[in-house]
Amino acid sequence: ASNIRLNNISFSWGLTEKLYRKMGMKGGRVGINAQNIFVITKARGYDPDLGGFNSLPPNTTIVVSISLTL
């Protein structure tokens, strides 16, 4: 079966100098990482990469990170 899958996506933002100095820090970053986002397929009832009806799809995982330099 044909399918379209988004497995991983990651974003990271650096805090502006004005913002982190106002907070009394030397630097900082905020990020988000997500895995197993979605699958688009015409197949019904199962993930086509798993190969069967008895298989569970992989869990979607979302991680948010904050890194501060004090």
mmCIF file of the N, C-alpha and C atoms, coordinates in Angstrom:
data_MODEL
# 
_entry.id   MODEL 
# 
loop_
_atom_site.group_PDB 
_atom_site.id 
_atom_site.type_symbol 
_atom_site.label_atom_id 
_atom_site.label_alt_id 
_atom_site.label_comp_id 
_atom_site.label_asym_id 
_atom_site.label_entity_id 
_atom_site.label_seq_id 
_atom_site.pdbx_PDB_ins_code 
_atom_site.Cartn_x 
_atom_site.Cartn_y 
_atom_site.Cartn_z 
_atom_site.occupancy 
_atom_site.B_iso_or_equiv 
_atom_site.pdbx_formal_charge 
_atom_site.auth_seq_id 
_atom_site.auth_comp_id 
_atom_site.auth_asym_id 
_atom_site.auth_atom_id 
_atom_site.pdbx_PDB_model_num 
ATOM 1   N N  . ALA A 1 1  ? 0.844  -1.189 0.000  1.00 0.00 ? 1  ALA A N  1 
ATOM 2   C CA . ALA A 1 1  ? 0.000  0.000  0.000  1.00 0.00 ? 1  ALA A CA 1 
ATOM 3   C C  . ALA A 1 1  ? 0.882  1.243  0.000  1.00 0.00 ? 1  ALA A C  1 
ATOM 4   N N  . SER A 1 2  ? 0.467  2.249  -0.695 1.00 0.00 ? 2  SER A N  1 
ATOM 5   C CA . SER A 1 2  ? 1.184  3.526  -0.708 1.00 0.00 ? 2  SER A CA 1 
ATOM 6   C C  . SER A 1 2  ? 0.813  4.332  0.527  1.00 0.00 ? 2  SER A C  1 
ATOM 7   N N  . ASN A 1 3  ? 1.772  5.086  1.035  1.00 0.00 ? 3  ASN A N  1 
ATOM 8   C CA . ASN A 1 3  ? 1.481  5.938  2.183  1.00 0.00 ? 3  ASN A CA 1 
ATOM 9   C C  . ASN A 1 3  ? 2.446  7.108  2.244  1.00 0.00 ? 3  ASN A C  1 
ATOM 10  N N  . ILE A 1 4  ? 2.050  8.110  2.986  1.00 0.00 ? 4  ILE A N  1 
ATOM 11  C CA . ILE A 1 4  ? 2.899  9.267  3.284  1.00 0.00 ? 4  ILE A CA 1 
ATOM 12  C C  . ILE A 1 4  ? 3.029  9.314  4.797  1.00 0.00 ? 4  ILE A C  1 
ATOM 13  N N  . ARG A 1 5  ? 4.267  9.429  5.272  1.00 0.00 ? 5  ARG A N  1 
ATOM 14  C CA . ARG A 1 5  ? 4.514  9.385  6.716  1.00 0.00 ? 5  ARG A CA 1 
ATOM 15  C C  . ARG A 1 5  ? 5.410  10.548 7.124  1.00 0.00 ? 5  ARG A C  1 
ATOM 16  N N  . LEU A 1 6  ? 5.066  11.169 8.254  1.00 0.00 ? 6  LEU A N  1 
ATOM 17  C CA . LEU A 1 6  ? 5.944  12.167 8.871  1.00 0.00 ? 6  LEU A CA 1 
ATOM 18  C C  . LEU A 1 6  ? 6.463  11.540 10.158 1.00 0.00 ? 6  LEU A C  1 
ATOM 19  N N  . ASN A 1 7  ? 7.734  11.127 10.148 1.00 0.00 ? 7  ASN A N  1 
ATOM 20  C CA . ASN A 1 7  ? 8.315  10.437 11.299 1.00 0.00 ? 7  ASN A CA 1 
ATOM 21  C C  . ASN A 1 7  ? 8.871  11.389 12.353 1.00 0.00 ? 7  ASN A C  1 
ATOM 22  N N  . ASN A 1 8  ? 9.676  12.350 11.944 1.00 0.00 ? 8  ASN A N  1 
ATOM 23  C CA . ASN A 1 8  ? 10.351 13.218 12.910 1.00 0.00 ? 8  ASN A CA 1 
ATOM 24  C C  . ASN A 1 8  ? 10.283 14.665 12.467 1.00 0.00 ? 8  ASN A C  1 
ATOM 25  N N  . ILE A 1 9  ? 10.110 15.541 13.448 1.00 0.00 ? 9  ILE A N  1 
ATOM 26  C CA . ILE A 1 9  ? 10.176 16.973 13.192 1.00 0.00 ? 9  ILE A CA 1 
ATOM 27  C C  . ILE A 1 9  ? 10.755 17.626 14.447 1.00 0.00 ? 9  ILE A C  1 
ATOM 28  N N  . SER A 1 10 ? 11.581 18.640 14.234 1.00 0.00 ? 10 SER A N  1 
ATOM 29  C CA . SER A 1 10 ? 12.247 19.294 15.352 1.00 0.00 ? 10 SER A CA 1 
ATOM 30  C C  . SER A 1 10 ? 12.356 20.789 15.077 1.00 0.00 ? 10 SER A C  1 
ATOM 31  N N  . PHE A 1 11 ? 12.055 21.590 16.090 1.00 0.00 ? 11 PHE A N  1 
ATOM 32  C CA . PHE A 1 11 ? 12.203 23.038 16.022 1.00 0.00 ? 11 PHE A CA 1 
ATOM 33  C C  . PHE A 1 11 ? 12.973 23.508 17.243 1.00 0.00 ? 11 PHE A C  1 
ATOM 34  N N  . SER A 1 12 ? 13.765 24.548 17.058 1.00 0.00 ? 12 SER A N  1 
ATOM 35  C CA . SER A 1 12 ? 14.515 25.128 18.161 1.00 0.00 ? 12 SER A CA 1 
ATOM 36  C C  . SER A 1 12 ? 14.564 26.639 17.980 1.00 0.00 ? 12 SER A C  1 
ATOM 37  N N  . TRP A 1 13 ? 14.334 27.365 19.060 1.00 0.00 ? 13 TRP A N  1 
ATOM 38  C CA . TRP A 1 13 ? 14.360 28.821 19.021 1.00 0.00 ? 13 TRP A CA 1 
ATOM 39  C C  . TRP A 1 13 ? 15.350 29.341 20.049 1.00 0.00 ? 13 TRP A C  1 
ATOM 40  N N  . GLY A 1 14 ? 16.177 30.285 19.623 1.00 0.00 ? 14 GLY A N  1 
ATOM 41  C CA . GLY A 1 14 ? 17.062 30.974 20.547 1.00 0.00 ? 14 GLY A CA 1 
ATOM 42  C C  . GLY A 1 14 ? 16.348 32.199 21.093 1.00 0.00 ? 14 GLY A C  1 
ATOM 43  N N  . LEU A 1 15 ? 16.417 32.395 22.404 1.00 0.00 ? 15 LEU A N  1 
ATOM 44  C CA . LEU A 1 15 ? 15.791 33.565 23.010 1.00 0.00 ? 15 LEU A CA 1 
ATOM 45  C C  . LEU A 1 15 ? 16.531 34.826 22.572 1.00 0.00 ? 15 LEU A C  1 
ATOM 46  N N  . THR A 1 16 ? 15.818 35.906 22.431 1.00 0.00 ? 16 THR A N  1 
ATOM 47  C CA . THR A 1 16 ? 16.454 37.159 22.040 1.00 0.00 ? 16 THR A CA 1 
ATOM 48  C C  . THR A 1 16 ? 17.328 37.681 23.171 1.00 0.00 ? 16 THR A C  1 
ATOM 49  N N  . GLU A 1 17 ? 18.362 38.408 22.805 1.00 0.00 ? 17 GLU A N  1 
ATOM 50  C CA . GLU A 1 17 ? 19.280 38.957 23.806 1.00 0.00 ? 17 GLU A CA 1 
ATOM 51  C C  . GLU A 1 17 ? 18.541 39.852 24.793 1.00 0.00 ? 17 GLU A C  1 
ATOM 52  N N  . LYS A 1 18 ? 17.630 40.648 24.302 1.00 0.00 ? 18 LYS A N  1 
ATOM 53  C CA . LYS A 1 18 ? 16.859 41.545 25.178 1.00 0.00 ? 18 LYS A CA 1 
ATOM 54  C C  . LYS A 1 18 ? 16.063 40.749 26.218 1.00 0.00 ? 18 LYS A C  1 
ATOM 55  N N  . LEU A 1 19 ? 15.458 39.645 25.797 1.00 0.00 ? 19 LEU A N  1 
ATOM 56  C CA . LEU A 1 19 ? 14.639 38.841 26.704 1.00 0.00 ? 19 LEU A CA 1 
ATOM 57  C C  . LEU A 1 19 ? 15.471 38.151 27.775 1.00 0.00 ? 19 LEU A C  1 
ATOM 58  N N  . TYR A 1 20 ? 16.566 37.477 27.368 1.00 0.00 ? 20 TYR A N  1 
ATOM 59  C CA . TYR A 1 20 ? 17.321 36.761 28.389 1.00 0.00 ? 20 TYR A CA 1 
ATOM 60  C C  . TYR A 1 20 ? 18.109 37.687 29.301 1.00 0.00 ? 20 TYR A C  1 
ATOM 61  N N  . ARG A 1 21 ? 18.523 38.847 28.829 1.00 0.00 ? 21 ARG A N  1 
ATOM 62  C CA . ARG A 1 21 ? 19.187 39.802 29.731 1.00 0.00 ? 21 ARG A CA 1 
ATOM 63  C C  . ARG A 1 21 ? 18.195 40.378 30.736 1.00 0.00 ? 21 ARG A C  1 
ATOM 64  N N  . LYS A 1 22 ? 16.982 40.594 30.284 1.00 0.00 ? 22 LYS A N  1 
ATOM 65  C CA . LYS A 1 22 ? 15.933 41.092 31.182 1.00 0.00 ? 22 LYS A CA 1 
ATOM 66  C C  . LYS A 1 22 ? 15.665 40.086 32.306 1.00 0.00 ? 22 LYS A C  1 
ATOM 67  N N  . MET A 1 23 ? 15.825 38.794 32.002 1.00 0.00 ? 23 MET A N  1 
ATOM 68  C CA . MET A 1 23 ? 15.606 37.738 32.984 1.00 0.00 ? 23 MET A CA 1 
ATOM 69  C C  . MET A 1 23 ? 16.870 37.424 33.777 1.00 0.00 ? 23 MET A C  1 
ATOM 70  N N  . GLY A 1 24 ? 17.971 38.140 33.521 1.00 0.00 ? 24 GLY A N  1 
ATOM 71  C CA . GLY A 1 24 ? 19.216 37.945 34.260 1.00 0.00 ? 24 GLY A CA 1 
ATOM 72  C C  . GLY A 1 24 ? 20.011 36.723 33.821 1.00 0.00 ? 24 GLY A C  1 
ATOM 73  N N  . MET A 1 25 ? 19.892 36.324 32.560 1.00 0.00 ? 25 MET A N  1 
ATOM 74  C CA . MET A 1 25 ? 20.598 35.146 32.056 1.00 0.00 ? 25 MET A CA 1 
ATOM 75  C C  . MET A 1 25 ? 21.601 35.564 30.984 1.00 0.00 ? 25 MET A C  1 
ATOM 76  N N  . LYS A 1 26 ? 22.478 34.625 30.610 1.00 0.00 ? 26 LYS A N  1 
ATOM 77  C CA . LYS A 1 26 ? 23.443 34.863 29.543 1.00 0.00 ? 26 LYS A CA 1 
ATOM 78  C C  . LYS A 1 26 ? 22.956 34.328 28.198 1.00 0.00 ? 26 LYS A C  1 
ATOM 79  N N  . GLY A 1 27 ? 21.995 33.421 28.208 1.00 0.00 ? 27 GLY A N  1 
ATOM 80  C CA . GLY A 1 27 ? 21.472 32.857 26.963 1.00 0.00 ? 27 GLY A CA 1 
ATOM 81  C C  . GLY A 1 27 ? 20.393 31.837 27.244 1.00 0.00 ? 27 GLY A C  1 
ATOM 82  N N  . GLY A 1 28 ? 19.742 31.394 26.168 1.00 0.00 ? 28 GLY A N  1 
ATOM 83  C CA . GLY A 1 28 ? 18.713 30.378 26.329 1.00 0.00 ? 28 GLY A CA 1 
ATOM 84  C C  . GLY A 1 28 ? 18.128 29.933 25.004 1.00 0.00 ? 28 GLY A C  1 
ATOM 85  N N  . ARG A 1 29 ? 17.574 28.713 25.022 1.00 0.00 ? 29 ARG A N  1 
ATOM 86  C CA . ARG A 1 29 ? 16.918 28.126 23.854 1.00 0.00 ? 29 ARG A CA 1 
ATOM 87  C C  . ARG A 1 29 ? 15.690 27.361 24.323 1.00 0.00 ? 29 ARG A C  1 
ATOM 88  N N  . VAL A 1 30 ? 14.711 27.305 23.444 1.00 0.00 ? 30 VAL A N  1 
ATOM 89  C CA . VAL A 1 30 ? 13.510 26.512 23.667 1.00 0.00 ? 30 VAL A CA 1 
ATOM 90  C C  . VAL A 1 30 ? 13.345 25.634 22.430 1.00 0.00 ? 30 VAL A C  1 
ATOM 91  N N  . GLY A 1 31 ? 13.016 24.367 22.628 1.00 0.00 ? 31 GLY A N  1 
ATOM 92  C CA . GLY A 1 31 ? 12.883 23.469 21.491 1.00 0.00 ? 31 GLY A CA 1 
ATOM 93  C C  . GLY A 1 31 ? 11.751 22.479 21.657 1.00 0.00 ? 31 GLY A C  1 
ATOM 94  N N  . ILE A 1 32 ? 11.345 21.901 20.542 1.00 0.00 ? 32 ILE A N  1 
ATOM 95  C CA . ILE A 1 32 ? 10.334 20.849 20.541 1.00 0.00 ? 32 ILE A CA 1 
ATOM 96  C C  . ILE A 1 32 ? 10.749 19.799 19.513 1.00 0.00 ? 32 ILE A C  1 
ATOM 97  N N  . ASN A 1 33 ? 10.597 18.540 19.889 1.00 0.00 ? 33 ASN A N  1 
ATOM 98  C CA . ASN A 1 33 ? 10.925 17.420 19.012 1.00 0.00 ? 33 ASN A CA 1 
ATOM 99  C C  . ASN A 1 33 ? 9.756  16.448 19.051 1.00 0.00 ? 33 ASN A C  1 
ATOM 100 N N  . ALA A 1 34 ? 9.257  16.034 17.886 1.00 0.00 ? 34 ALA A N  1 
ATOM 101 C CA . ALA A 1 34 ? 8.134  15.107 17.829 1.00 0.00 ? 34 ALA A CA 1 
ATOM 102 C C  . ALA A 1 34 ? 8.478  13.940 16.909 1.00 0.00 ? 34 ALA A C  1 
ATOM 103 N N  . GLN A 1 35 ? 8.016  12.744 17.284 1.00 0.00 ? 35 GLN A N  1 
ATOM 104 C CA . GLN A 1 35 ? 8.269  11.533 16.502 1.00 0.00 ? 35 GLN A CA 1 
ATOM 105 C C  . GLN A 1 35 ? 6.951  10.816 16.222 1.00 0.00 ? 35 GLN A C  1 
ATOM 106 N N  . ASN A 1 36 ? 6.882  10.149 15.059 1.00 0.00 ? 36 ASN A N  1 
ATOM 107 C CA . ASN A 1 36 ? 5.703  9.388  14.642 1.00 0.00 ? 36 ASN A CA 1 
ATOM 108 C C  . ASN A 1 36 ? 4.461  10.277 14.626 1.00 0.00 ? 36 ASN A C  1 
ATOM 109 N N  . ILE A 1 37 ? 4.516  11.331 13.825 1.00 0.00 ? 37 ILE A N  1 
ATOM 110 C CA . ILE A 1 37 ? 3.472  12.345 13.810 1.00 0.00 ? 37 ILE A CA 1 
ATOM 111 C C  . ILE A 1 37 ? 2.194  11.839 13.149 1.00 0.00 ? 37 ILE A C  1 
ATOM 112 N N  . PHE A 1 38 ? 2.279  11.396 11.894 1.00 0.00 ? 38 PHE A N  1 
ATOM 113 C CA . PHE A 1 38 ? 1.072  10.906 11.222 1.00 0.00 ? 38 PHE A CA 1 
ATOM 114 C C  . PHE A 1 38 ? 1.424  10.040 10.025 1.00 0.00 ? 38 PHE A C  1 
ATOM 115 N N  . VAL A 1 39 ? 0.411  9.284  9.565  1.00 0.00 ? 39 VAL A N  1 
ATOM 116 C CA . VAL A 1 39 ? 0.502  8.469  8.358  1.00 0.00 ? 39 VAL A CA 1 
ATOM 117 C C  . VAL A 1 39 ? -0.755 8.748  7.538  1.00 0.00 ? 39 VAL A C  1 
ATOM 118 N N  . ILE A 1 40 ? -0.574 9.027  6.252  1.00 0.00 ? 40 ILE A N  1 
ATOM 119 C CA . ILE A 1 40 ? -1.702 9.181  5.341  1.00 0.00 ? 40 ILE A CA 1 
ATOM 120 C C  . ILE A 1 40 ? -1.682 7.978  4.404  1.00 0.00 ? 40 ILE A C  1 
ATOM 121 N N  . THR A 1 41 ? -2.771 7.207  4.422  1.00 0.00 ? 41 THR A N  1 
ATOM 122 C CA . THR A 1 41 ? -2.842 6.003  3.596  1.00 0.00 ? 41 THR A CA 1 
ATOM 123 C C  . THR A 1 41 ? -4.290 5.675  3.259  1.00 0.00 ? 41 THR A C  1 
ATOM 124 N N  . LYS A 1 42 ? -4.489 4.939  2.197  1.00 0.00 ? 42 LYS A N  1 
ATOM 125 C CA . LYS A 1 42 ? -5.833 4.460  1.856  1.00 0.00 ? 42 LYS A CA 1 
ATOM 126 C C  . LYS A 1 42 ? -6.146 3.142  2.559  1.00 0.00 ? 42 LYS A C  1 
ATOM 127 N N  . ALA A 1 43 ? -5.138 2.493  3.142  1.00 0.00 ? 43 ALA A N  1 
ATOM 128 C CA . ALA A 1 43 ? -5.343 1.240  3.862  1.00 0.00 ? 43 ALA A CA 1 
ATOM 129 C C  . ALA A 1 43 ? -6.201 1.509  5.095  1.00 0.00 ? 43 ALA A C  1 
ATOM 130 N N  . ARG A 1 44 ? -7.115 0.640  5.385  1.00 0.00 ? 44 ARG A N  1 
ATOM 131 C CA . ARG A 1 44 ? -8.020 0.807  6.517  1.00 0.00 ? 44 ARG A CA 1 
ATOM 132 C C  . ARG A 1 44 ? -7.595 -0.056 7.698  1.00 0.00 ? 44 ARG A C  1 
ATOM 133 N N  . GLY A 1 45 ? -7.615 0.527  8.901  1.00 0.00 ? 45 GLY A N  1 
ATOM 134 C CA . GLY A 1 45 ? -7.494 -0.238 10.130 1.00 0.00 ? 45 GLY A CA 1 
ATOM 135 C C  . GLY A 1 45 ? -6.105 -0.589 10.612 1.00 0.00 ? 45 GLY A C  1 
ATOM 136 N N  . TYR A 1 46 ? -5.056 -0.301 9.857  1.00 0.00 ? 46 TYR A N  1 
ATOM 137 C CA . TYR A 1 46 ? -3.727 -0.650 10.351 1.00 0.00 ? 46 TYR A CA 1 
ATOM 138 C C  . TYR A 1 46 ? -2.671 0.225  9.688  1.00 0.00 ? 46 TYR A C  1 
ATOM 139 N N  . ASP A 1 47 ? -1.497 0.225  10.263 1.00 0.00 ? 47 ASP A N  1 
ATOM 140 C CA . ASP A 1 47 ? -0.348 0.939  9.720  1.00 0.00 ? 47 ASP A CA 1 
ATOM 141 C C  . ASP A 1 47 ? 0.283  0.054  8.651  1.00 0.00 ? 47 ASP A C  1 
ATOM 142 N N  . PRO A 1 48 ? 0.365  0.500  7.391  1.00 0.00 ? 48 PRO A N  1 
ATOM 143 C CA . PRO A 1 48 ? 0.869  -0.362 6.319  1.00 0.00 ? 48 PRO A CA 1 
ATOM 144 C C  . PRO A 1 48 ? 2.320  -0.811 6.490  1.00 0.00 ? 48 PRO A C  1 
ATOM 145 N N  . ASP A 1 49 ? 3.140  -0.087 7.221  1.00 0.00 ? 49 ASP A N  1 
ATOM 146 C CA . ASP A 1 49 ? 4.535  -0.493 7.431  1.00 0.00 ? 49 ASP A CA 1 
ATOM 147 C C  . ASP A 1 49 ? 4.670  -1.609 8.457  1.00 0.00 ? 49 ASP A C  1 
ATOM 148 N N  . LEU A 1 50 ? 3.644  -1.842 9.267  1.00 0.00 ? 50 LEU A N  1 
ATOM 149 C CA . LEU A 1 50 ? 3.716  -2.887 10.284 1.00 0.00 ? 50 LEU A CA 1 
ATOM 150 C C  . LEU A 1 50 ? 3.325  -4.252 9.735  1.00 0.00 ? 50 LEU A C  1 
ATOM 151 N N  . GLY A 1 51 ? 2.544  -4.278 8.664  1.00 0.00 ? 51 GLY A N  1 
ATOM 152 C CA . GLY A 1 51 ? 2.292  -5.516 7.957  1.00 0.00 ? 51 GLY A CA 1 
ATOM 153 C C  . GLY A 1 51 ? 1.188  -6.398 8.484  1.00 0.00 ? 51 GLY A C  1 
ATOM 154 N N  . GLY A 1 52 ? 0.341  -5.927 9.356  1.00 0.00 ? 52 GLY A N  1 
ATOM 155 C CA . GLY A 1 52 ? -0.742 -6.796 9.803  1.00 0.00 ? 52 GLY A CA 1 
ATOM 156 C C  . GLY A 1 52 ? -1.774 -6.067 10.643 1.00 0.00 ? 52 GLY A C  1 
ATOM 157 N N  . PHE A 1 53 ? -2.903 -6.744 10.844 1.00 0.00 ? 53 PHE A N  1 
ATOM 158 C CA . PHE A 1 53 ? -3.997 -6.139 11.614 1.00 0.00 ? 53 PHE A CA 1 
ATOM 159 C C  . PHE A 1 53 ? -3.768 -6.226 13.119 1.00 0.00 ? 53 PHE A C  1 
ATOM 160 N N  . ASN A 1 54 ? -2.910 -7.135 13.573 1.00 0.00 ? 54 ASN A N  1 
ATOM 161 C CA . ASN A 1 54 ? -2.698 -7.335 15.005 1.00 0.00 ? 54 ASN A CA 1 
ATOM 162 C C  . ASN A 1 54 ? -1.602 -6.445 15.578 1.00 0.00 ? 54 ASN A C  1 
ATOM 163 N N  . SER A 1 55 ? -0.964 -5.631 14.756 1.00 0.00 ? 55 SER A N  1 
ATOM 164 C CA . SER A 1 55 ? 0.149  -4.788 15.215 1.00 0.00 ? 55 SER A CA 1 
ATOM 165 C C  . SER A 1 55 ? -0.364 -3.415 15.640 1.00 0.00 ? 55 SER A C  1 
ATOM 166 N N  . LEU A 1 56 ? 0.146  -2.937 16.743 1.00 0.00 ? 56 LEU A N  1 
ATOM 167 C CA . LEU A 1 56 ? -0.203 -1.598 17.198 1.00 0.00 ? 56 LEU A CA 1 
ATOM 168 C C  . LEU A 1 56 ? 0.684  -0.568 16.506 1.00 0.00 ? 56 LEU A C  1 
ATOM 169 N N  . PRO A 1 57 ? 0.161  0.612  16.191 1.00 0.00 ? 57 PRO A N  1 
ATOM 170 C CA . PRO A 1 57 ? 0.993  1.647  15.581 1.00 0.00 ? 57 PRO A CA 1 
ATOM 171 C C  . PRO A 1 57 ? 1.983  2.209  16.600 1.00 0.00 ? 57 PRO A C  1 
ATOM 172 N N  . PRO A 1 58 ? 3.096  2.776  16.141 1.00 0.00 ? 58 PRO A N  1 
ATOM 173 C CA . PRO A 1 58 ? 4.053  3.370  17.076 1.00 0.00 ? 58 PRO A CA 1 
ATOM 174 C C  . PRO A 1 58 ? 3.443  4.578  17.782 1.00 0.00 ? 58 PRO A C  1 
ATOM 175 N N  . ASN A 1 59 ? 3.844  4.788  19.026 1.00 0.00 ? 59 ASN A N  1 
ATOM 176 C CA . ASN A 1 59 ? 3.345  5.924  19.807 1.00 0.00 ? 59 ASN A CA 1 
ATOM 177 C C  . ASN A 1 59 ? 3.873  7.236  19.259 1.00 0.00 ? 59 ASN A C  1 
ATOM 178 N N  . THR A 1 60 ? 3.062  8.269  19.335 1.00 0.00 ? 60 THR A N  1 
ATOM 179 C CA . THR A 1 60 ? 3.518  9.621  19.028 1.00 0.00 ? 60 THR A CA 1 
ATOM 180 C C  . THR A 1 60 ? 4.214  10.157 20.276 1.00 0.00 ? 60 THR A C  1 
ATOM 181 N N  . THR A 1 61 ? 5.418  10.677 20.100 1.00 0.00 ? 61 THR A N  1 
ATOM 182 C CA . THR A 1 61 ? 6.200  11.201 21.217 1.00 0.00 ? 61 THR A CA 1 
ATOM 183 C C  . THR A 1 61 ? 6.517  12.664 20.953 1.00 0.00 ? 61 THR A C  1 
ATOM 184 N N  . ILE A 1 62 ? 6.229  13.512 21.944 1.00 0.00 ? 62 ILE A N  1 
ATOM 185 C CA . ILE A 1 62 ? 6.535  14.939 21.837 1.00 0.00 ? 62 ILE A CA 1 
ATOM 186 C C  . ILE A 1 62 ? 7.373  15.336 23.050 1.00 0.00 ? 62 ILE A C  1 
ATOM 187 N N  . VAL A 1 63 ? 8.540  15.944 22.784 1.00 0.00 ? 63 VAL A N  1 
ATOM 188 C CA . VAL A 1 63 ? 9.445  16.371 23.854 1.00 0.00 ? 63 VAL A CA 1 
ATOM 189 C C  . VAL A 1 63 ? 9.682  17.873 23.721 1.00 0.00 ? 63 VAL A C  1 
ATOM 190 N N  . VAL A 1 64 ? 9.485  18.601 24.817 1.00 0.00 ? 64 VAL A N  1 
ATOM 191 C CA . VAL A 1 64 ? 9.757  20.034 24.860 1.00 0.00 ? 64 VAL A CA 1 
ATOM 192 C C  . VAL A 1 64 ? 10.994 20.234 25.730 1.00 0.00 ? 64 VAL A C  1 
ATOM 193 N N  . SER A 1 65 ? 11.942 21.042 25.228 1.00 0.00 ? 65 SER A N  1 
ATOM 194 C CA . SER A 1 65 ? 13.177 21.258 25.993 1.00 0.00 ? 65 SER A CA 1 
ATOM 195 C C  . SER A 1 65 ? 13.418 22.759 26.202 1.00 0.00 ? 65 SER A C  1 
ATOM 196 N N  . ILE A 1 66 ? 14.016 23.058 27.339 1.00 0.00 ? 66 ILE A N  1 
ATOM 197 C CA . ILE A 1 66 ? 14.395 24.427 27.687 1.00 0.00 ? 66 ILE A CA 1 
ATOM 198 C C  . ILE A 1 66 ? 15.838 24.388 28.157 1.00 0.00 ? 66 ILE A C  1 
ATOM 199 N N  . SER A 1 67 ? 16.686 25.196 27.554 1.00 0.00 ? 67 SER A N  1 
ATOM 200 C CA . SER A 1 67 ? 18.083 25.261 27.939 1.00 0.00 ? 67 SER A CA 1 
ATOM 201 C C  . SER A 1 67 ? 18.405 26.717 28.309 1.00 0.00 ? 67 SER A C  1 
ATOM 202 N N  . LEU A 1 68 ? 18.878 26.930 29.541 1.00 0.00 ? 68 LEU A N  1 
ATOM 203 C CA . LEU A 1 68 ? 19.183 28.278 30.023 1.00 0.00 ? 68 LEU A CA 1 
ATOM 204 C C  . LEU A 1 68 ? 20.645 28.347 30.435 1.00 0.00 ? 68 LEU A C  1 
ATOM 205 N N  . THR A 1 69 ? 21.299 29.436 30.092 1.00 0.00 ? 69 THR A N  1 
ATOM 206 C CA . THR A 1 69 ? 22.659 29.705 30.552 1.00 0.00 ? 69 THR A CA 1 
ATOM 207 C C  . THR A 1 69 ? 22.587 30.850 31.552 1.00 0.00 ? 69 THR A C  1 
ATOM 208 N N  . LEU A 1 70 ? 22.935 30.538 32.780 1.00 0.00 ? 70 LEU A N  1 
ATOM 209 C CA . LEU A 1 70 ? 22.827 31.543 33.858 1.00 0.00 ? 70 LEU A CA 1 
ATOM 210 C C  . LEU A 1 70 ? 24.137 32.264 34.080 1.00 0.00 ? 70 LEU A C  1 
# 
